[in-house]
Amino acid sequence: MKGFLLAIGLSILADLFQVGGNPQVVYQDGAYERIALTDSTQMEVYKGADSILVVLTACAPQCSSCARVYNKEGQLIAIPQSPTPSIFPLATIENGRIVWKDNDNWEY
């Protein structure tokens, strides 16, 4: 299953930016995994009963996230958006849910 989830994340990243280095699982707890893809990018994955949540976060230097929901077969079923408009939306997975955080307090 780990390889399947990593393959989903890497296929998403191919559309966003090039991934270099070796992906590393940095935290795992039951159905949740956090994977460092590079020094400035990470992927969070939660395998639920009917779906797989994926949050990709890139920092350069301001962090921004995108989220995807897949079915068990790996087909994209939803692209959740932040409930409030944001230049740099930031998300994480907490208790099997995608949680959006305020990330617009930044300076040049």
C-alpha positions as CSV (number, residue, x, y, z in Angstrom):
1,M,0.0,0.0,0.0
2,K,2.9,2.3,0.8
3,G,4.1,2.1,-2.8
4,F,0.6,2.8,-4.2
5,L,0.2,6.0,-2.0
6,L,3.7,7.2,-2.9
7,A,2.9,6.6,-6.6
8,I,-0.2,8.7,-6.3
9,G,1.7,11.6,-4.6
10,L,4.5,11.5,-7.2
11,S,2.1,11.5,-10.1
12,I,0.4,14.6,-8.7
13,L,3.8,16.3,-8.1
14,A,4.8,15.6,-11.7
15,D,2.2,18.3,-12.7
16,L,3.4,20.8,-10.1
17,F,7.2,20.6,-9.9
18,Q,10.1,18.2,-10.4
19,V,10.9,16.0,-7.4
20,G,14.5,15.3,-6.6
21,G,16.2,13.2,-4.0
22,N,14.8,10.2,-2.1
23,P,11.3,10.4,-0.6
24,Q,11.4,9.4,3.1
25,V,8.5,8.5,5.4
26,V,9.1,10.8,8.3
27,Y,6.0,9.9,10.4
28,Q,3.5,7.1,10.3
29,D,0.6,6.4,12.6
30,G,-2.0,3.9,11.5
31,A,-3.7,5.1,8.4
32,Y,-1.7,8.4,8.3
33,E,1.7,9.0,6.8
34,R,3.9,12.1,6.3
35,I,6.5,11.8,3.5
36,A,9.3,14.2,2.9
37,L,9.7,14.4,-0.9
38,T,12.5,17.0,-0.9
39,D,13.9,19.5,1.6
40,S,11.0,21.9,0.8
41,T,8.1,19.6,-0.1
42,Q,6.1,17.1,1.8
43,M,3.1,14.9,1.3
44,E,0.5,13.8,3.9
45,V,-1.6,10.8,3.2
46,Y,-4.6,9.4,5.1
47,K,-6.2,6.1,4.0
48,G,-9.8,6.2,5.1
49,A,-12.5,3.5,4.8
50,D,-13.7,4.7,1.4
51,S,-11.1,7.2,0.2
52,I,-7.5,8.4,0.3
53,L,-6.7,12.0,1.3
54,V,-3.5,13.5,0.0
55,V,-2.1,16.9,0.9
56,L,1.0,18.2,-0.9
57,T,2.8,21.2,0.6
58,A,5.7,23.1,-1.0
59,C,7.7,25.9,0.7
60,A,9.7,28.4,-1.3
61,P,10.0,30.1,1.2
62,Q,6.2,30.6,1.8
63,C,4.4,27.3,2.2
64,S,1.3,26.5,0.1
65,S,-0.7,23.3,-0.1
66,C,-3.0,21.5,-2.5
67,A,-5.3,18.7,-1.6
68,R,-6.8,15.7,-3.5
69,V,-9.2,12.9,-2.6
70,Y,-9.0,9.6,-4.4
71,N,-11.1,6.5,-4.3
72,K,-9.5,3.1,-3.4
73,E,-8.7,2.5,-7.0
74,G,-6.6,5.6,-7.2
75,Q,-9.1,7.7,-9.3
76,L,-9.4,11.4,-8.4
77,I,-12.8,12.1,-7.0
78,A,-12.4,15.6,-5.5
79,I,-10.1,18.6,-5.3
80,P,-10.9,20.3,-1.9
81,Q,-10.3,24.1,-1.7
82,S,-9.7,26.4,1.2
83,P,-13.1,27.7,2.5
84,T,-11.6,31.2,2.6
85,P,-9.8,32.9,-0.3
86,S,-6.0,32.7,0.2
87,I,-2.9,33.5,-1.9
88,F,-1.0,30.6,-0.2
89,P,-3.6,28.1,1.1
90,L,-2.1,25.8,3.7
91,A,-3.6,22.5,4.6
92,T,-2.8,19.5,6.8
93,I,-4.6,16.2,7.7
94,E,-5.9,16.0,11.2
95,N,-7.9,13.0,12.5
96,G,-8.7,11.9,9.0
97,R,-9.9,15.3,7.8
98,I,-8.3,18.0,5.6
99,V,-7.9,21.1,7.7
100,W,-7.1,24.5,6.1
101,K,-5.1,27.1,8.0
102,D,-4.6,30.8,7.6
103,N,-1.4,31.3,5.8
104,D,-1.6,34.9,4.4
105,N,0.4,36.6,7.1
106,W,3.8,36.8,5.4
107,E,6.4,39.3,4.5
108,Y,8.7,39.7,1.5
